Amino acid sequence: MDVRWEYMGLTAAFFDTKAHWLDEARELHWRGLAFFRVAGKLVSLSRDDYELSAVAFFQSVFGLEITMRLHFASAAESFANLFKLAVDEKIVTDAVFSDLRPIPVETFFNNQIQAGLREAKTHCDALAFLIPRLRNQYVHGSHGICPEYIFLTLQMRELADALDTKNARPPDC
């Protein structure tokens, strides 16, 4: 097991349990589930390689994005706008999280991100601000690795589970 996880108090059992949990279908549409299944495999592997937790996180972000597109039947709207809509319409609230972990603002070195996180009124507001920005940084080749990614991965799945997608017809995306 990677020693960095041990410093955080995480165990091999934690990774095994969470990897399996990410892999469960529950009521999630298969298109979103495919990303969470890969995220689950990466969470399992990140037990021994800390850096894989970032890749697991971004797979879960892509899973959440397709799930939001299915829920809102929208291929054209930006991920940031869909996330904000889900929060504004209270489709997702802080109540969806089994473990509401505050986002440590100092983890993110970008001053704009730190300012946006400080202004957020709820955890969901903070995520709606943060996650699309992290996603864009990742797809444009600029991202860091932080210990919070493992917990944010789990929160992406909890958000996806709160959306109604089981029988959704995929938008043309």
Salt bridges, closest charged atoms under 4 A:
ASP2 OD2 - ARG4 NH2 2.91
ASP16 OD1 - ARG47 NH1 2.49
ASP23 OD1 - ARG37 NE 2.95
GLU24 OE2 - HIS20 NE2 3.36
GLU24 OE1 - ARG26 NH1 2.72
ASP48 OD2 - ARG47 NE 3.75
GLU65 OE2 - ARG69 NH2 2.98
GLU65 OE1 - ARG135 NE 2.66
ASP88 OD2 - LYS84 NZ 2.73
GLU148 OE2 - ARG101 NH2 3.69
ASP161 OD2 - ARG26 NE 2.90
ASP161 OD1 - ARG157 NE 2.75
